[in-house]
Amino acid sequence: MQRTIPVLHHILSKAAVAARPTVLWCYKKELGYSSNKKKRIRQIHTKSSVSTITDFEALTPNLLARTVETIEGGGIIVLLMKTVNSLRQLYTIAMDVHNRYRTESHTQIVARFNERFILSLASCKNIVVVDDQLHILPISGHGALSSSEAELKALKEGMKDTKPIGPLLNKCRTACQGKVLLRLLDVITDKVMNVTCSITAARGRGKSASLGLALAGAVAFGYSNIFVTSPSPENLKTLFEFVVKGFDTMGYQEHIDYELIQSTNPEFQKALVRVNVFREHRQTIQYIHPSDAGKLGQAELVVVDEAAAIPLPLVKELIFGPYIVFLSSTINGYEGTGRSLSLKLLQQLRQQSAGSAKGEKLAASKGILRHISLCLFYLTSKSVPILGRKLHELTMEESIRYKPGDEIEQWLNRVLCLNAANINTKLSCGTPPPNECELYFVNRDTLFSFHKASEQFLQQIMAIYVLALAQVCLEGNLSEKTVTDALGTGKRAAGDLLPWTISQQFMDHEFPTLCGGRVVRIAVHPDFQSMGYYLGHVPSIEENVKETVKTVKDGSTVALLEEQIAPRTDLPPLLMRLSERKAERLDYLGVSFGLTLDLLKFWKKSGFVPVYLRQTPSPLTGEYTCAMLKKLDGEFCSITTLDEADSSPSWLAAYFREFRKRLLSLLSFEFKKLPINLGLSLLQTRNKEVLAALQSDRKVITREQLSMFLTNVDLKRLSEFARNLVDHQMITDLLPTISRLYFGDNLRENVSR
């Protein structure tokens, strides 16, 4: 089959009046991925003409999305497979990624994605399945779509006499791109330095091109210090390309009006990093690394391209300053999987924008009511209204790289559910009471079978409206020998996140032998969040999870050219009430998440107890990973705790006591940047069983024991401070000791909290 690749490349080169098509050859390596992070980032914003993907057994949904989205319009994607007699053989082929999910208690994997992938090939009209002789198989089909550019023409016609906006607008290819460019130029002309414009769209919509044209317009309007940033200078190739195109359309000449500076770093491959403009006065467009936020002291305009690929803490440092900020990010497709940008950063910007608008409205009022309202607003507002930034959220729907409604893009989004965030369904009759909503168990075999009914449920959700869902995985149930061998060598198998983490932290070899369920994620409809639709009781998990690779049995033998591929008809029910299935025997439920105050309150309200907090923050979100457990009702399973003399009836209480003791010591070091309310919340629990166990084992120190921690002079200083006779500096050194005694429940109950 590989000999047909040169033929396809020759056909493409003859059909396109352009440079020779570039080829991206994707094949399996020993590591399975590049070990060089810079090389991987380099592919995020590049494009090729031909992509050849070999070694089907090494293919994963992430790799599929990563390679398909790098192909430019009019390109070819070739997926080479081994010789098979039937496409159904690919349903049960052993994939390399399956090894990551096999554990001691779950050894067999169901290859659901393989069947879904093969069946999806028939639904895309731009996919052609051929054999090694280039014969088209019956699974393939063809079609065509049309589009209109009337709105874009109207925009160009209305602005043709306005310079420099008119010439820049002529470079736009879609109405969405034209509207976004006009909005960016409108912000530039206003010259209000506390404005943030966010551009979110799928890949290939022209975000970078719009930013490049807007920067050219900013130069025309007199901006002198412009900074752009991205994960790598190579990702800004399109942006600088359209900066130059914008200069050309405005009559600027290279070497006379501006000059282009390339990077001397060999790793950046001579990428543009600076544009010097000297037509009227000295103006600069400069690339900076995302970590160089300290260099923005004189900035007037800052552009952050592909913000979702930059760690969230760095993005926050870049955008909060006395300058205009243009923020672009791919939120749909493979590159848009960084949901932290839209869920956290944009939400914070919305709150600040709303606070700023409310503060301005109060400031415009008159009389004594104005002063009272402003004082109350400043005291109660979570954001700073004076320093709040105005936010303009822009979206781009029409594709530029591909024609509107491109079949390949729609197929990729459909098979990988990449556009799941685009929810169009709205409730017109109000919201149902949470206690009247019913929880169902979803059969994954049916859900991902590519059956018409299951696809309608998965993608459109027309017949039934889903407000919330939970994904839970089984963990634990490991043998003592496996645990002892793994902890003795310092190596652990893949999977079983909570058992291995808790066992390592508390030196407990018995905890991984318990059966547990970890809540991977809980998703609530964006329009109905914080309305009580959270899952207080995570659904029961199937008792015997049969991760069996099912073999397709077909008594008839059909030639490959005559084979008809269709979804299965003998599928089990998609939804099942929890009362209709047998529940699992679980000892605990657990969860691991990036620590925030809202999430911590959410899980504590459901009875979960914090037992682990990672001491290094995530480089992507800047959050500390927190693990919480909840002991389920039922027969108690004895677990060896750290203190052999501990008479606590609850192993969870022993874990929490040890966690609290460690946290008190680390709050002055690794966790010193945590907000005060978050640190206090971690030291407390709402679990009644744990509270009762801690109360029964409470060890109140006596006056003699207190002398081991505080001397008579220390007590004298505290007494003088309590009577306001000395300043707080006199007792600052005693606060860590007092806090350990106080939060460790070593003081009498009459000590008020």
N, C-alpha and C positions, 0 to 999 in steps of 0.2 A: 504493500500500500504506500510505502514511503516514496516509491518512484513516481507517484502521481502528484507529489507536492511541486516539483519543478514545472509540471504541466499547468497546474493551477496558477502558479506564480507567473508563468509566461502569458496566460490568458489575461490575468489582471493587469500586467504591465502593458499589454497591447490595447486594452480597453480604456485605460486611464491616460490622459494627456498630462502627465506630470513626471516627477522624478521616479527613478526605479523604486518599486515598493520595498519597504523594509520588512524584515521577517523576524518575528519573536518566536523562538523555538523553545518550548517548555517540555522538559523531560525530567525523569526521576533521578535524583542524586542520592548519595549515601545518607546525607543528613535529612533529606526530604524538604529542606528549605535553606535559604541563604543564611550563613552565620554572620554576615556583615550587615549591620543595621542600616548603614548609610546606603548600601546597594539596594536594600529593600525599599527604603524611602524614595530612592531615585525613580522607581517605577510608578509611583503614585500618580504623577502628573505627566507621564509620557504616553505616546501613542505610536502604533505600528500599523502596517497595512495588512500583513498576514500573520496569523498566530497559529502555530502548529502545536497541538497538545498530544503527547504520547503517554503511555503507561496509565491506562484507564484505572487500574487498581490503586494508584496513588492519588487519584483525583478526589478533592473534597469540595463542598460548597464554597468555602472561602477561596480556594484556588481557582475555581470556575469563575467566580465573580471578579477576582483580581485580574485574570487574563482576558476575559471577554470585554471588560470595560476599557481596556487599553487599545482597542482597535478603532481606527478612524473610520469615518463614513466611507462607504464603498469598499471596505476591506473584506477579508475572508478569514473565517475561523475554521480550522481543520482539526477534528478530533479523531485521532487514529486509535483503532481498537484491534485487539487480537482476533484471529480467525475464529468465528463461531458459526455453528449450524443454525442457531436460532437466537434472535435478540433476547428471548426470555432467559437465556443462559446468563445474561448480565444481571438478572434480578438477584441471583444468589452468589455472585462472584465475591471472593474474599477480598475486602479492601484493606489497605495498610492502616487506615485510621482506626479500624476496629480494634487493633491491639491496645489502644489507649483506654478503651472502655471495658476491657475484660478484667474482672477481679476474681478473687478466689471463689466467692459465692455466686458470681454472675459471669459465666464463662462463654455463653453463646449470645450472639448479637443478631438482631433483625435488620437486614439491609433495606430499610424502607426507602431511603433516598434513591437507590438504584432504580427501583421500579418506577418511582415518581419521575425520575429524570428521563428514562426511556419513553414513558407514556407522554411526557410533555413535548417530546420532539414532534409528535404528530399534530400538536396544537399550534405550532408556529409555522406560518406560511413561507418564511424565508429560510427555513432549515431544509436541507436536502440530505437524505441518508442514502449513500451509494455503497456499492461493494468495490472490490479492488479493480474491477473493470469499468468503474464509473457508471454502472447501471443503477438507475434510480429505483429504490425500494418502494413498495406500496405505502409505507408509513408517511411519505413526504407529500407536501402540497404547495400551492403557489397563490399569490394574490397581489393586489396593489391598492394603495390609498391615495387620496388627493387632499390638498390643503389650500387655504386662502390667506393672502397677505394684504387684504384691504385696509385693516386697521393700521398696519405699519406704514403703508403708503400715505394714509391720511396724516399720521404724525410727521412724516418727512415733509409732506407738502405744507403743513402748517408752520414748520420751523425752518424752511429752506432759506428765508431771508434773514434769519437771526444768527449772527456769528459770535463766537465759534460753535454754538450749539448745533446749528444746522449742518455744517460739514461733518461734525462728529456723529450726528444721528444717522447720516447716510451710510455709516459703516455698520449699523445694526442690521441683523438678519431676521429678527422676529419682533413682534409687537411687545412681548414681555421684556426683551432686552432693551427696546427703545424706551419703555416706561421706566425701567430701572435706571437707565442712564440719565433720563430727564430728572428723576428724583435726586440722584447723586449730584448732578450739576446744580440743582436748586439749593441743596444744602451747602454746596461750595460757594455759591454766589451770596448766600445769607451771611456767611462768615461768623456763625455762632459757634463758639469753641467748646460747647458741652453737648454735642450731638453725636449719637452713634447710629449708624445705618447698618443693619444686618441683612445680608443677602443669603437666602437659603434656597437650594434647588437640587435636583438630581444632576448627575454628571452630564456634560455635553450641552448645557443650556446657555453657556456664554458668560458665566460669572466673571472669570478672569479677564475676558475681553472687555466687558463692561467697566471693570475697574481700571484697566489700562486706558481706555478712552476717557474715563473720568479724570485720571491723573493728567492726561494731556490737557483737558479742559481746566484743571486746577492751575497748571502752569500758565495758561493763557489768562487766567483771572488773577495772576500775581502772587500765588503761593510760592514761598521761597524754600522752606524746609519740609520736604515730604519724605516719609520713611515707609518702606514696605518690608514685610516679613513673611516667612513661610518656613515649613520644615527644612527646606533646602533651596538654595538659589536656582537649582535646576527646575524646581516646581514653578518658578516665575517666568518661564520662557514665554508662555502665551501672554502674560501680563505685559512684559516689556515689549513684546512684538507689537501689541496694539497701542502701546505708548508711542512707539515710532510711527505706526500708521496714523495715529491721531496727529502727530506733528506734521507728517507729510500732507495730510488733508487740510491743515491750517496754514500751509505754506512755509513751514520751517525747513531749513536745509542742514543736513549733517555737515559737521566741521565748520560751518559758518554760524549757525544759530545754536547748535548743541553738539555734544560729543558723547559717545558710548564707551564706558569703561568695563572691561571684562575682568573676571577674577583671575588672579595669578595662582590660586590654589589648584593643583592638578586634580584633586578630588572633585572639583566642581566643573571640570571639563570646559573651561573658558566661558562659563555662564555670565550673563550681564549682572552686575551688582551695583552699577551707578550710572546715572545720566546727569551730565552737567549742562545746564542751559544758560546761555549768556547773550540772549537776543536783546533784552531790555535791561535786565540786571541779573545778578548772580542767583541762580535757582538750581536746586539739587533734588534728585530722586534717588535715595540711598537705600540699599538693602542692609538690614541688620539681622543678627541672629535672634530668635525668639527670647533668649535669656538675657539680651542686652537692653532691657527696659530702662536702665539708668541713662542711656544715651539719648533719651527723648526729651531732654530738658528744653530744647529750642524748637520742638516739633510743632508744626501747624496742622499737618494732616498725617495720620497713621493708617496704613492699610494692612490688614491681617488676612492673608489668603490661605484657604484650607485650614481654618481655625480648629476644626475637629481633629486634625492630625497633630496638633500641638497640645502638650499637657495643659490642663485647665488652669493650674496656678500661674503658669507663664502668661496665658491669655489674659487673665485678670490683671496682672501687673502691666500689661501692654495697653489695655483699653481705658484704664481709669487715670486720666490726666487732662490738663487744660488744652485739649486739642480735639479736632474732629477725627472720628474713628469710622473707617469702613471695614466691616467684618463680613467675610464670605465663608461659607461652609457647605459641603455636600452632605445633606441629611438623608437622602434616599440613595439606594445602591450600596455597593460594597464600601466605598470610601465614607459613606455617611453613617456608619455603624457607631460612631461616637455620640451616643445619645446624651452624654453629660453636657454637651454644649447647649442643646435646646431645653433640657430638663432643668438645668441648674443656672448656667450663665445667663441665658436669655430671660429666664424667669426672674432673676435678680435685677436685670436691667429693666424689665417691665415694672417691677415694684418701685424702683427708683424713679422711673419716668412718671408713674402715677403719683408718687410722693411729691415730685417737683411741680407737677401741674396743680396739685391741691394746695401746695404752699404758695404758688403764684396767685391762685384764686383768693386765698385768704389775705394775702398781702395787698390785693387790689381793693379790699373792703375798707370802710371808713369808720371812724369813731372808736369808742372804747371796746366795742365788740371785736374790732380788728386785733387789738393788742391781746385780749383774752384768748381769742381763737388761735392766734399764732403761738402763744405760749403753750397752750394745751397741745397743739399740733406738734410742736418741736419736742415736747416731753413724751408723747405717745407714739410718734412715728418711728418705725423701724429703720427707715432710710433717712438720709440727711437731705432735706428738701433744697437747701441752697446749693449743695454740691451735686444734687441729683442730675443725671444725664437724660436728655430727651432721646427716645428710641424710635426709630423708623424701621419697621420690619417689612422687607421686600422679598417677594418670591418670584421664581421664574418657572413656568410650566412648559413652554414650547421648546422643543429640541432644535439645536443648531447643527450639531455634529451629525445627527441622523435626521431623516425626514420625520414630520409629525406622525405619531402612531407607529413608529418603527416596530416591526414584528419581532426582531431579535431582542430589542430592549424590553418590550412587553413580555416576551417569553421568559427572559431572565428574571424580571421582577415577579412574574407569576409563579415560576417554579421555586424560587428562593424566598418568596413572600417579602421582597425588599421594600415594597410600597405599602406595608401594613399600617404605617402611621397615617396614611391618607384616608381618613374616615369621613364619609359623606352622609352616613345614616344619622338622622336626628329624631329624637322622641318628640312628638307633637302633643302628647297627652299628659305631660308631667312625668315626674320620676316615681317609680314604684317604691313602696316602703322596703327597706333592706331586709326586714324580718320575713317578708313574703316572697323573697327571691329564693330560688331553689338551686342547689349545687348538683352538678352532674359529673360523672366520670367519663372522660373522652377516650374512645378507643383510637389509639394512634395508627394502627394498621389501616383502619377505615379512613381516618382523617387525611393521611398522606398517600392514599391509593390513587389519586388523580381521577377519582370518580366524579361525575358531574355534580352530584348532590353534595359530596364532601367539599369540592372546590368552591361551591356556592357558599357553603357554611364558613370555609376557611378564609375566603377572600371578600365576599360581599356581605355575608351575615344578613340575608334578607328575611328568611322565614322566622328566625329567632334572633333576638338582640342580646348580645353578651355584654354585661356590664363589667365583669371581673373574671380573672382566671388565675390559677396557681399551677406552677410546675414544681413537682416534688420528685426527688430521686432517693432511692434506697441506699443506705450506707451501713457499714459495720458487718457484723456476723462473721468476723474473721476468727481463725483458729489461733490458739495461744502460741503455737509453734511459729506460725507466720509472723505474729507480732513480735515475738522474742527475737527471731532471726533478723527482722527488718530493723528493729531498734538497736540491736547489737552491732550491726554493720553500718548503721547510719543511712541506709538506703530504704526507700519505701516504694511500693508499687503505685501505679497511677490510679486515680480515683480515691474514694473514701476520704474526702477532705477533712471532715470534722473528726472522725476517729483517730487519724494519724496526728492531727494538730493537737487535740486535747491530750492524747496519750503522751506525746512528746513534751508538752508543757508541764503536765502534772506527774510525769514519770509513772503513769498508771498503765500497766500492761493488760489490764482486764477490761478497760473501757471499750476498745475496738471489738471485743467479743459480743457486745450488745447490738441489738437490731435498732437502727434509727432511720429516720427520714429527714432529709435536708430540704428545706424550701429554697429552691433555686431562684425563683422570682415570683412576684405577684404583680400583675398588671391590671390596672383599672382604666376604664374609658376616660380619656382626657377631660371630657365635659362633666364627668360625675365623680371626680376625685375629691377627697375630703368630705364626702357626704355619707359615710357610714357603710359603704359597700366593700370595705376591706374584709378579708376572709379571717374571721376570728378563730374559726376551727378549720385548720388545713384538712382537705379531704383525705379520707382513708386511701391507702395505696393497695393495690392488688396483692393478695396473699402470696401467691406463688408467681413471681414475675418470670414468665417463660420467654427468655430472650433467645428464642430458637430461630435459626436461619431456616426458613421454610423452603423446601425444594419444590419447584414447579413441576408437577406431574402432568404430562400430556400424552395420552395414548397414541395420538396421531402423529405422523411424521410428515412435515410440510417443508418444501424447499424454501430457501431463504428469500428468493424472489417472489414467492407466493404467500409468504407468511403475513398474516394480518394481526397487528398489535392493538389490543383494546384493554381497557380497565377490567378488572375482575368483577364478576357479578355476585359471587358467593361471599359477600363481606358481612362481618358481624355488625350489630347496631352501632351507630356512631356515638350516641349518648346513652348513658345508663345511670339511673338513679342510684345513689349510694346505698339505699336500702335493698337494692336488688343484687348486690355483690357482697362477698365476704370480705371483712376488713382484715388488715394485716395485724400481726402481733408485733407491736413496736414498743421499745423501752423509752424512747425519747424522740422529740422533734428538735431540729436545730436549724440555724440560719447563719449565713456569713454575708456581710455587706459592708460597704463603705460608710463609716460612722458619720452620721449627721444627727442633730437633735430631733428632728421630726421622725426619722426612721427609728431611733432609739425609743422614743415615746410610743411609737406604733407597736413595736414588738414587746415592750414592757407591759403595755395595756393588754396584750394577749397572753401574759403570763410567762414570757421568756426571761431568762436571767443571763446577764453578761458573764462570760467565763474566760474570754481571751481578747486581747487587743494588741495587734501587731505594732511593734515599736518603730517601724519605718513607714512613712506615708507612701501611698501609691504615686508613682511618677506621673501618671496620667491625670488623676483627679486631685491629688494632694490630700486624700482622705486616708484615715487609718482603718484597716480591716478589723472588724469586730465580729466575734462569734458568740452566739447566744443559744442556750439550751432550755428545753422545757421537759420535765419528767412527766410521763404520761401515767394515768391511773392504772393500777393493776399490781401484780405480784412484784415485790421489790427484788432486784438483782444486786447482790452484794458486790461492791467494788472497793478495792484497796485504795485508801486515801493516803495523803502524805503523812498525816498524824495517826499512828497506829492506836494511840490512846483516845482518839476521837470517838465519842459515843453518839455522834450525830446520826439520827435515823435517816437522813437524806444525804446521798452522795452529792447531789446538786448543791446543797447548802455548803458542803465542805469545799467544793470547787469555787463557789462564789466567795467564801471567806478568804481563801488563798488568793483569788484574783483581786479582791479588795485590798488585801495587805500589800500586794505587789504594786498595785496602781497608786496607792498612797505614797510609795517611795519614788515612783517614776513621774509623778505630776510635776516635780521640780526639774526634771531633766528632759526625757524624750517627749513628754506630753505637755510641756510648759506652754505651748501655743494653743492648747485647747481652750475654748470659751469656758468661763467659770460655770455657767449653768449646765454645760455638757459634762464637765468633770464631776459636778455634784450629782447629776443624774446617774452617772456610771456607778457611783458609790452606794446607790440605793436600789431597792428592788420592790416590786409590787406583788411578787409571788407569795401567796399566803403560806404555803408549805415551807418555803425557804425561810420566811420571816419567823414562823413558829419554831423551826429548828435552830435558827440563830439565837432566838430568845431563850430557848431551853438550855443552850450551851454557853450562854453569856458568862464571861469571866470578869467580874468587877474587881478591880485591884483595891487593896486596902491602903491605909495611910502609910504603913511600913513599906509596902511594895511601891508606892508612889515615889518614895525617896530614891528609887533606882533610876527614875526618869527626871525628876525635878528636885533640886536641892532646896533648902530652906531659904536661901537667898533668891532663888527663882520664884518661889511662892511669895516672897516679900515684894518682889518687883510686880508680880501679877496683882497683888493686893493694892499697891500704890496706883497702878494703872486703872484698876476698876474704880478707884475713887478720884480719877482725873487729876492725879498729882504728878504724873510723869507722862512724857510723850510716848507714842507707839514705838519709836525706835528702841526704847528700853526693853521691849519684849519681843522684838522681831525674831530673835534667834530661838525663842521658845515655841513659835507657832508650828513648825514641823512636828515637834514632839507632842504638842497638845492635839494637833489634828489627828495624829495616829491613834492616840488614846481615845479621842472623841468618836471618830468614824469606825474605830475597831471595837466599839461597844464595851470599852473597858472602864467607863465611868458610870456613876450611879444614874438611875432613870430620872431622877429629879433634876438632872442637868438639862436645861431647856434647849431644844434645837431651834 
